[in-house]
């Protein structure tokens, strides 16, 4: 599980490094995550490492890399 979280976190990092920001739906598509649970596992990893900025609202969060 830990390895999967790291792989998804890396895919999220790569996707966001190519764009300014993305919502969860677009990130899921870009990372080819199998489920929202898997996607949010990777997002949590990056949030814990203080690598992401979250904007938007609860229904439609938008994620970007910290600069």
C-alpha atoms as an extended CHARMM CRD file, in Angstrom:
* protein
*
        67  EXT
         1         1  UNK       CA              0.0000000000        0.0000000000        0.0000000000  PROA      1               0.0000000000
         2         2  UNK       CA              2.8400000000        2.3700000000        0.8470000000  PROA      2               0.0000000000
         3         3  UNK       CA              4.4770000000        1.7380000000       -2.5170000000  PROA      3               0.0000000000
         4         4  UNK       CA              1.2050000000        2.4130000000       -4.3510000000  PROA      4               0.0000000000
         5         5  UNK       CA              0.7430000000        5.7030000000       -2.4650000000  PROA      5               0.0000000000
         6         6  UNK       CA              4.2360000000        6.7760000000       -3.4630000000  PROA      6               0.0000000000
         7         7  UNK       CA              3.6800000000        5.8760000000       -7.1130000000  PROA      7               0.0000000000
         8         8  UNK       CA              0.4010000000        7.7860000000       -7.2590000000  PROA      8               0.0000000000
         9         9  UNK       CA              1.9960000000       10.7600000000       -5.4610000000  PROA      9               0.0000000000
        10        10  UNK       CA              4.7310000000       10.7670000000       -8.1100000000  PROA      10              0.0000000000
        11        11  UNK       CA              2.1900000000       10.6330000000      -10.9240000000  PROA      11              0.0000000000
        12        12  UNK       CA              0.2770000000       13.5440000000       -9.3440000000  PROA      12              0.0000000000
        13        13  UNK       CA              3.5100000000       15.5160000000       -9.0110000000  PROA      13              0.0000000000
        14        14  UNK       CA              4.3460000000       14.9060000000      -12.6800000000  PROA      14              0.0000000000
        15        15  UNK       CA              0.8410000000       15.8570000000      -13.8530000000  PROA      15              0.0000000000
        16        16  UNK       CA              0.8240000000       19.0700000000      -11.8190000000  PROA      16              0.0000000000
        17        17  UNK       CA              4.3480000000       20.0140000000      -12.8960000000  PROA      17              0.0000000000
        18        18  UNK       CA              3.0680000000       20.1670000000      -16.4930000000  PROA      18              0.0000000000
        19        19  UNK       CA              0.0800000000       22.3730000000      -15.6410000000  PROA      19              0.0000000000
        20        20  UNK       CA             -0.5970000000       25.1050000000      -13.1100000000  PROA      20              0.0000000000
        21        21  UNK       CA             -3.4760000000       23.3960000000      -11.3370000000  PROA      21              0.0000000000
        22        22  UNK       CA             -5.9960000000       20.5830000000      -11.7360000000  PROA      22              0.0000000000
        23        23  UNK       CA             -9.1900000000       19.4170000000      -10.0910000000  PROA      23              0.0000000000
        24        24  UNK       CA             -9.5700000000       15.8810000000       -8.7420000000  PROA      24              0.0000000000
        25        25  UNK       CA            -11.4140000000       14.6060000000      -11.8140000000  PROA      25              0.0000000000
        26        26  UNK       CA             -8.6790000000       15.7910000000      -14.1840000000  PROA      26              0.0000000000
        27        27  UNK       CA             -5.9380000000       14.5090000000      -11.8720000000  PROA      27              0.0000000000
        28        28  UNK       CA             -7.5580000000       11.0840000000      -11.7310000000  PROA      28              0.0000000000
        29        29  UNK       CA             -7.6040000000       10.9620000000      -15.5180000000  PROA      29              0.0000000000
        30        30  UNK       CA             -4.0330000000       12.2820000000      -15.8730000000  PROA      30              0.0000000000
        31        31  UNK       CA             -2.5870000000        9.8450000000      -13.3300000000  PROA      31              0.0000000000
        32        32  UNK       CA             -4.6950000000        6.9010000000      -14.4940000000  PROA      32              0.0000000000
        33        33  UNK       CA             -5.6350000000        6.2300000000      -10.8680000000  PROA      33              0.0000000000
        34        34  UNK       CA             -8.0240000000        3.2940000000      -10.5790000000  PROA      34              0.0000000000
        35        35  UNK       CA            -10.2530000000        4.9620000000       -7.9940000000  PROA      35              0.0000000000
        36        36  UNK       CA            -10.7880000000        8.2260000000       -6.1420000000  PROA      36              0.0000000000
        37        37  UNK       CA             -9.5530000000        6.4830000000       -3.0030000000  PROA      37              0.0000000000
        38        38  UNK       CA             -6.2450000000        5.7360000000       -4.7100000000  PROA      38              0.0000000000
        39        39  UNK       CA             -5.9910000000        9.3190000000       -5.9930000000  PROA      39              0.0000000000
        40        40  UNK       CA             -6.6470000000       10.8230000000       -2.5820000000  PROA      40              0.0000000000
        41        41  UNK       CA             -4.0740000000        8.4870000000       -1.0410000000  PROA      41              0.0000000000
        42        42  UNK       CA             -1.4540000000       10.1400000000       -3.2570000000  PROA      42              0.0000000000
        43        43  UNK       CA             -2.8450000000       13.6180000000       -2.6050000000  PROA      43              0.0000000000
        44        44  UNK       CA             -2.6420000000       12.9470000000        1.1310000000  PROA      44              0.0000000000
        45        45  UNK       CA              0.9770000000       11.8840000000        0.7440000000  PROA      45              0.0000000000
        46        46  UNK       CA              1.8580000000       15.1710000000       -0.9870000000  PROA      46              0.0000000000
        47        47  UNK       CA             -0.1700000000       17.2320000000        1.4990000000  PROA      47              0.0000000000
        48        48  UNK       CA              1.6550000000       15.5550000000        4.3810000000  PROA      48              0.0000000000
        49        49  UNK       CA              4.9650000000       16.4970000000        2.7680000000  PROA      49              0.0000000000
        50        50  UNK       CA              3.6520000000       20.0800000000        2.3460000000  PROA      50              0.0000000000
        51        51  UNK       CA              4.0420000000       19.9240000000       -1.4530000000  PROA      51              0.0000000000
        52        52  UNK       CA              0.4870000000       20.9060000000       -2.4940000000  PROA      52              0.0000000000
        53        53  UNK       CA             -1.7480000000       23.9400000000       -2.3100000000  PROA      53              0.0000000000
        54        54  UNK       CA             -5.4920000000       23.3100000000       -2.2470000000  PROA      54              0.0000000000
        55        55  UNK       CA             -7.9430000000       25.9660000000       -3.4000000000  PROA      55              0.0000000000
        56        56  UNK       CA            -11.5260000000       25.9350000000       -4.5990000000  PROA      56              0.0000000000
        57        57  UNK       CA            -14.2110000000       24.5230000000       -2.3180000000  PROA      57              0.0000000000
        58        58  UNK       CA            -15.1310000000       21.1980000000       -0.7290000000  PROA      58              0.0000000000
        59        59  UNK       CA            -17.1690000000       20.0730000000       -3.7190000000  PROA      59              0.0000000000
        60        60  UNK       CA            -14.5420000000       21.0150000000       -6.2910000000  PROA      60              0.0000000000
        61        61  UNK       CA            -11.0290000000       21.2360000000       -4.7880000000  PROA      61              0.0000000000
        62        62  UNK       CA             -8.2440000000       22.4140000000       -7.0580000000  PROA      62              0.0000000000
        63        63  UNK       CA             -4.6770000000       21.2370000000       -6.4890000000  PROA      63              0.0000000000
        64        64  UNK       CA             -1.3790000000       22.8830000000       -7.4160000000  PROA      64              0.0000000000
        65        65  UNK       CA              2.2640000000       22.3630000000       -6.4830000000  PROA      65              0.0000000000
        66        66  UNK       CA              3.7210000000       24.7290000000       -3.9140000000  PROA      66              0.0000000000
        67        67  UNK       CA              6.2800000000       27.0840000000       -5.3940000000  PROA      67              0.0000000000
